[in-house]
Structures are given as structure tokens and as C-alpha cells.
Amino acid sequence: MKKLIGLGCLAAALLGGSDLFAQGKPVYTAPIGLQAYTFRGSWGKGIEATLDTIKSLGVTEMEGGPIAGMTTEELRKQLDKRGIAMRSIGADYKKLSESTAQTIKDAKILGAKYVMVAWIPHEKGNFNLETAKKAVADFNKAGKELKEAGISLTYHNHGYEFVPYEDGTLFDYIVKNTNPEYVNFEMDVLWTAFPGQDPAKLLLKYPTRWKLMHLKDLKKGVKGDLSGGTPTTNDVALGTGQIDIPATLKAAKKVGIKHYFIEDESPSYLKQIPQTIAYIKSIKE
């Protein structure tokens, strides 16, 4: 009888009457990436040892940049030695707007194809249209120079940009006024949800503009705002917080996110990263 039931289920699946096989497909199939800032307290204690720890977690891609205490050329050698690719590097807004030369040099040495800016300088609690307009101009200029060097510029949202403006927000203004040939975006999932936005919906709203993603979750019960800041203890392992991670990852896959980086700023990051990796690998279609 058990054999007959099994054959019946198989026949139903083959005839399209069952979703048995589709249900088993993993949503997350990308390499495991990590933002170097996660280990900000470790680099000064030993760069090679920290890279060994990162490798032991199963990480094969990183976002970061030059690290104090080691030449950028030597860092590239140490990354290559461990099979870790530096896909993206961070850049300071002010320095990048003044000159792209050093950023281009660092990106080329490290083999990075993306540069990301994570913060637009502004008066605390007063991110306004004037600031957004200046950022648009600066991003378009720097992005053009980076593209000419074979590198893509992305802006990483940080929560304060979602100030209401016209029929949307100042983030919408930045997206609509930056040239997609020169400027695209990296979604930080926590800093999208914290100011009250839906990460999955925002991904689908601008399907051609998102290239990178920071994987983070926000502690349950925490109420967000437009400050762009929250205690690091509010970073929790993915799947244990308040963000709909499955919906976000499905949308990310649909719009074609190129690289994902786990960024865990909490003091418990070494405990939480394996939990996060196990969770994202467990999500099915």
C-alpha cells in the first residue's frame, strides 16, 4: 500500500497535480557574503586571523576595502589565498566627491567591481531636499568617473532618506534624479524597514536599480524612525526579527541582486552569523 501511495504521489507530481518538487527549491542560491564592518573590533587584533575566522564561516565574498595595518596589495593576496573575493568596497562621501582616483585604485587592486557610499552628510534630523539635490549631483559626477574605470557606484540607504516629499520620499527623489548609467543602489534591509518601508515592495518598485544587498534583521518590538541610527543590540540573526526575510529575498532574486553581504553589528555577531546563514539557506520557494 505504501508503495502504491508513493507511486501515486510521483505520478501526480509529474502530471503537474502536485508542487512537491517546486516546494523544495531554495530561494537563496548566491554565495555567502559578508560586510567587513561586522568584524570592526577584530581587524586591529590580527587581520590574517580575522580572515581565517571569516573563511571558516563559509564566506566567499566580501564588501569592505583597505584595512589599516596591511597594504592593499597584501590584503588582496590574503583574500585570494583564502578564496574570498572582495566584490565591493566602501567609500567616504566627501572624499569621493572630491576625487575618485584613490577609490578607483583601491577597487582595482582588490578586484572590486562595485563602490558603495553608505552615508550622505547632513544635519542630524534634517535630511532635506537641498541635501538630496547635492547628493544627486555628486553621485552622478563620481558615478560617471567610476564607470569610465569599469566600476559601478551604488548608494546604500540608511533610513534618513525616507522623509516625505511630494508623492513619495526623498529616497524616491534620489533614485529618480540619479542617472542609472552611473548610479545604482545597495539595499540595507534593516535601514529600509526601520523607517517604515517594506523592503520587498521597494525592491520591486525600482527593479533595475538595485545591485547589492546588506542582509540584516531588526529585533522584534523595536520601533523605528528616520534617524538612521539604533543600538547595535537591535541587530539580530535573520529570521528571529521583525522583517519579512523570505519575501525580501524572493523580491531580491526577482530583481537580480548581484551580491549579498551579511552585516551584523551586534556584540553577538559570531553566534548570530551561523544562525543567519542556516536560516537563509532554509528558505524555500
C-alpha positions in Angstrom: 0.0 0.0 0.0 2.8 2.4 0.9 4.5 1.7 -2.4 1.2 2.5 -4.3 0.7 5.7 -2.4 4.3 6.8 -3.2 3.8 6.0 -6.9 0.6 7.9 -6.9 2.3 11.0 -5.5 5.1 10.7 -8.1 2.5 10.4 -10.9 0.6 13.4 -9.6 3.8 15.5 -9.4 4.8 14.5 -13.0 1.4 15.5 -14.2 1.5 18.8 -12.6 -1.0 17.9 -9.9 1.4 18.4 -7.1 4.0 21.0 -6.2 6.2 18.5 -4.4 9.4 19.4 -6.2 8.9 23.1 -6.5 8.5 23.4 -2.8 12.0 22.1 -2.3 13.8 24.8 -4.3 15.9 27.1 -2.2 15.3 30.8 -2.6 18.9 31.8 -1.6 21.4 30.3 -4.1 24.0 33.1 -4.1 27.5 32.8 -2.4 27.7 33.8 1.3 28.9 37.3 1.5 30.0 39.4 4.5 30.4 43.1 5.2 33.8 43.7 6.8 32.3 46.2 9.3 30.8 43.2 11.1 34.4 42.4 12.3 35.4 46.0 13.0 36.5 45.0 16.5 38.7 42.2 15.3 40.8 43.7 12.4 43.2 45.5 14.8 43.9 42.3 16.7 45.1 40.4 13.6 44.0 40.7 10.0 45.0 37.2 8.9 43.4 35.6 11.9 40.2 37.5 11.3 40.2 36.4 7.6 40.6 32.8 8.8 37.6 33.2 11.0 35.6 34.7 8.2 36.6 31.8 5.9 35.6 29.3 8.5 32.1 30.6 8.4 31.7 29.7 4.8 32.1 33.2 3.4 33.5 33.5 -0.1 32.6 37.2 -0.9 33.1 40.4 1.0 32.4 44.1 0.9 35.0 46.2 2.7 38.1 47.9 1.4 41.7 48.7 2.6 42.4 47.8 6.2 44.8 49.7 8.5 47.9 47.6 9.3 48.2 45.9 5.9 48.9 47.2 2.4 46.0 46.9 -0.1 48.2 44.7 -2.3 48.9 42.3 0.6 45.2 42.3 1.6 44.4 41.1 -1.9 46.9 38.3 -1.6 45.5 37.2 1.7 42.0 37.2 0.3 43.0 35.2 -2.8 44.8 32.8 -0.5 41.5 32.0 1.3 39.3 32.0 -1.8 37.5 35.2 -0.8 36.5 37.8 -3.4 36.2 41.5 -2.5 33.2 42.3 -4.7 32.6 45.8 -3.3 34.4 48.5 -1.4 33.1 51.4 0.7 33.9 55.0 0.0 33.5 58.2 2.1 31.0 60.6 0.5 33.2 63.7 1.0 36.4 62.1 -0.3 34.7 60.5 -3.3 33.0 63.8 -4.3 36.4 65.5 -4.1 38.3 62.8 -6.1 37.6 59.3 -7.3 41.3 58.5 -8.0 42.2 56.6 -4.8 38.9 54.7 -4.7 39.4 53.5 -8.3 43.0 52.5 -7.4 41.8 50.5 -4.3 39.0 48.9 -6.2 41.2 47.7 -9.0 43.8 46.3 -6.6 41.2 44.4 -4.6 39.3 43.3 -7.8 36.1 45.0 -6.7 33.5 46.0 -9.4 31.3 48.0 -7.0 31.9 51.0 -4.8 29.2 51.9 -2.2 28.6 55.1 -0.2 26.6 54.4 3.0 26.1 57.9 4.4 25.3 61.3 3.0 26.5 64.0 5.4 23.6 66.1 6.8 22.4 67.9 9.9 21.1 65.3 12.3 17.3 65.0 12.0 17.2 67.3 9.0 17.8 65.4 5.7 16.3 67.8 3.2 15.7 68.5 -0.5 18.8 70.7 -0.7 21.0 67.9 0.6 19.4 65.4 -1.7 19.9 67.6 -4.7 23.6 68.0 -3.9 23.9 64.2 -3.4 22.4 63.5 -6.7 24.8 65.9 -8.5 27.8 64.4 -6.6 26.7 60.8 -7.3 26.2 61.5 -11.0 29.6 63.0 -11.3 31.5 60.4 -9.3 29.5 57.6 -10.9 30.4 58.7 -14.4 34.1 58.7 -13.5 33.9 55.3 -11.8 32.0 53.8 -14.8 34.8 55.0 -17.1 37.1 52.9 -14.9 34.9 49.9 -15.2 33.4 50.2 -11.7 29.8 50.7 -10.6 28.7 53.2 -7.9 26.0 52.3 -5.5 24.3 54.3 -2.8 23.5 52.3 0.4 20.3 53.6 2.0 20.5 54.4 5.7 17.0 55.2 6.8 17.0 59.0 7.0 16.2 59.4 3.2 12.6 58.4 3.6 11.4 61.8 4.6 8.1 62.5 2.8 8.5 64.5 -0.4 5.8 65.2 -3.0 4.0 61.9 -3.6 6.9 59.8 -2.2 10.1 60.4 -0.2 13.5 62.0 -0.7 14.8 58.5 -1.4 12.4 58.4 -4.4 13.8 61.8 -5.4 17.4 60.4 -5.3 16.5 57.3 -7.4 14.6 59.3 -10.0 17.2 62.0 -10.4 20.4 60.0 -10.5 21.5 58.7 -13.9 21.0 54.9 -13.9 24.0 54.7 -16.3 26.2 55.9 -13.4 24.4 55.4 -10.1 22.6 52.4 -8.7 21.7 51.2 -5.2 22.5 48.8 -2.4 19.6 47.9 -0.1 20.3 47.7 3.6 17.3 45.6 4.7 17.3 46.9 8.3 17.7 50.5 7.2 14.8 50.1 4.8 12.4 48.5 7.4 13.5 50.8 10.3 12.0 53.9 8.8 8.8 52.0 8.0 9.4 50.9 4.4 8.7 47.4 3.0 12.0 46.1 1.6 10.3 43.7 -0.8 8.0 46.4 -2.2 10.8 48.9 -2.5 12.9 46.3 -4.4 10.1 45.7 -6.9 9.3 49.5 -7.2 12.8 50.1 -8.7 13.6 46.6 -10.2 16.5 47.8 -12.4 18.3 50.0 -9.8 19.2 47.5 -7.0 22.5 45.7 -7.4 23.7 44.8 -3.9 22.2 44.0 -0.5 23.0 44.1 3.2 21.3 41.2 5.0 20.2 42.3 8.5 17.2 41.8 10.7 15.7 44.1 13.3 14.8 42.9 16.9 11.1 42.3 17.4 9.3 45.1 19.2 11.7 47.9 18.2 10.0 50.9 16.8 11.9 52.7 14.0 12.2 56.3 12.9 14.0 58.5 10.4 17.2 58.9 12.4 19.4 56.4 10.6 20.6 55.1 14.0 19.7 52.4 16.5 21.6 50.5 19.2 23.7 47.6 17.8 21.9 45.2 20.1 18.9 45.6 17.8 20.7 43.7 15.1 19.5 40.1 15.4 20.1 36.9 13.4 17.9 36.8 10.3 14.6 35.0 10.8 14.4 36.0 14.5 13.5 39.6 14.0 10.5 41.6 12.7 11.5 41.8 9.0 9.8 39.5 6.4 13.1 38.0 5.2 11.6 35.3 2.8 9.5 38.0 0.9 12.6 40.2 0.8 14.9 37.5 -0.6 12.3 36.4 -3.2 12.0 40.0 -4.4 15.8 40.4 -4.4 16.1 37.3 -6.5 13.4 38.6 -8.9 15.1 41.9 -9.5 18.5 40.3 -9.9 20.6 41.4 -6.9 24.2 40.6 -7.8 25.8 40.2 -4.3 24.5 39.8 -0.8 26.5 40.7 2.3 25.6 39.8 5.9 26.2 42.8 8.1 25.7 42.0 11.8 26.7 45.0 14.0 25.6 43.3 17.3 28.1 42.2 20.0 26.8 38.6 19.4 27.7 38.5 15.7 29.9 35.4 16.0 26.9 33.5 17.4 24.4 35.1 15.1 26.1 34.7 11.7 25.9 30.9 11.6 22.2 31.2 12.5 21.7 33.7 9.8 23.4 31.5 7.2 21.4 28.4 8.2 18.2 30.4 8.1 18.6 32.0 4.6 19.7 28.6 3.2 16.5 27.0 4.7 14.0 29.3 2.9 12.2 27.6 0.1 10.1 28.8 -2.9 
